[in-house]
Amino acid sequence: MKRFYLTTPLYYVNAPPHIGHAYTTIAADVLARFWRSAGRPVHLLTGTDEHGLKIEQAAAAAGLSPLRFSDNISAQFKELWDHLDIRYDDFIRTTEPRHETRVQECFSKLLKSGDVFKGLYRGFYCVSDETYWTETDAAPDEKGRRLCPNPECRKPLQAVEEESYFFRLSKYQQPLLKHYRDNPGFLKPSHRANEILRFVEGGLQDTAISRTKVKWGIPVPGDEAHTVYVWFDALLNYVTAPQSSDAFADIWPADVHIVGKEIYRFHAVTWPAMLMALGLPLPKSVFAHGWWTVEGKKMSKSQGNFVDPRAVTNEFGVDALRYFLLREMPFGNDGDFSQASLKKRYNAELGNDLGNLLNRTVDMVDRYLAGELPRRAAPGESPLAQELSAKQPLLSSRMEELDFSGALGLIWEAIGRLNAEVNAQAPWKLVKTDPAATQRFLFDLVRSLRIIGGWLEPFMPQTSAKMQAQLGMRQTDGGKIQKAPLLFPRKL
Ligand code: MSP
C-alpha cells in the first residue's frame, strides 16, 4: 500500500531547536500517529539543513568546522525529537553522501535538459533567510539601506554580482497555475492559497541556484567554482531521502509537506516547479501553518526569548507541551505562547477535565465494584460509549484536514459530557440504592474513557498508555483496575 508520506522542513543547524521547530515536528508526528492508528503505513521524514553561508558563519563564530558544528546541533535536534516522543521514519542531513550525490545528479539532469543554464546574477542576498532578492524587491529605505523585505527579518542585504547557474522557473508559471486550478487541495490551508496565486500570476523570474562566493555547499558537478544554492539543495531532500530507500515506489509522492508560512513560497512555487522539471509526480498538498510569538513578542536572537522545549517539559511534562501547542493555536493560524495560558490549560483541561475524570473513575471502580473492569460491550449495553463512538467519523475528518485543535476540541467536548454525566448519575449515592445500575454506569464510563484514551494516542502517547494501563484498554475479558498517581498534578 502507498505509504502516507509526510515531511517537516529541514531545520537549519545554526542554533539549537526551540518551540517553533518542536511545533511543526510534533504536528507531523501527531498526523503520522493518527494514520498509523488508522492502519495506514506511514513515512515521516525530518532532518537538518546544513549548508550555506549562515551555517558557515555560525560555525566560524564557534571556532569549529561547519561539519563538526552541524554534527553537534543536528544531534540536539534528534535528541529532542526522541525526548518529545516523535517517531520519525527517516532523518536526513543535507551533508550526507546519499543526499549530496543525488543533488548533483539532479543538477546535471536539469543542465542537460536546459532547465538549468549559466548566466550572471546581479541583485541582493539575505544571509539570514538564505534568499535572493531583486533590485525592486530590495528598494532602499528612507536612510538608503537595503533591508530584507521579509517583515520578520529586515536584516541588511548583501549586494551580489557573480556568475551563477539559474533555474528556468519562468517556464513553469502556466503549468503551476494549471496545477493549482486542477488540484484545489494542493495549497493548504485555503486562506493562504491566494497569496501564492497572486505571486505566480504576477510572473516568475528565473532564479539563481549557485554561488561562487560560498564554499560550504555541494559543488556543482563539473564546475567546482560553484556550490549549489542552499535552498535548491535542501528542497531536494524530500526526494533524495526516500530515493535512498528500497521503498521509493511505496513512498513517493508526498501526501503533505508541512511547513511554516514563511517558507510557503519555496514549497508551493519553487519546489513543484523543480519536480515538474525533473519529471517527478507532485505532492498532494503543501500545508503552511502559522507562527508563534512568545508573550506577545517575536522570538529572536536580539530579544533572547527563544523558548527551550525542555524547560517546558521539565515543568509540565512532554504530553502537556504536545497538547498545548496543538490546542492553543489552530493549525494554519498564528498564536501566542504564554506561561499563563499554558498553566491555565494544564490545570483546567489536563488536570481537571481529563485527569480528575480518570482519577475519580478509577476510585469509584475500585471502591464500588471491587476494581472489576468491564468486558467489551454488548450492543446497547453502553449508551455513553456508543454516543462517543458515533463521533469517530467527524474526529477522523478533522485529523485528515490537519485541524488538530478542532479534533482536540471534539475530544474535550466528550470529556465534558462524561464529567457532566458523572455528576448527574452521582454513583456515590446511586450505589446505596441500586448497585446494578451503578455497575452499568461505571462500566459505561470505563468503556468511554477507553475510547478517549485511544483518541488521545496521537496527541499524548504517554498519557494514552497510562490510561490504557489503568483501564485495561487492551483487555476484552474484564480484568482489574490499576490505581496510579494523578496524570497532571496541579501546578500553582
Ligand atoms: N532550512 C529551512 C527549511 C528548508 S526545508 C527544505 C528553514 N529552517 S528553519 O530552521 O528556519 O526552520 C523553519 C521552520 O521552523 C518553520 O518553517 C516552522 O516550521 C518552524 N518554525 C520556526 N519558528 C517558528 C515559530 N516562531 N512559529 C512556528 N513555527 C516556527 O527555514
Boltz pocket constraint, residues with backbone or C-beta under 6 A from the ligand:
constraints:
  - pocket:
      binder: B
      contacts: [[A, 8], [A, 9], [A, 10], [A, 11], [A, 12], [A, 13], [A, 19], [A, 20], [A, 21], [A, 23], [A, 24], [A, 49], [A, 231], [A, 234], [A, 235], [A, 236], [A, 237], [A, 258], [A, 259], [A, 260], [A, 261], [A, 262], [A, 263], [A, 290], [A, 291], [A, 292], [A, 293], [A, 299]]
      max_distance: 6.0
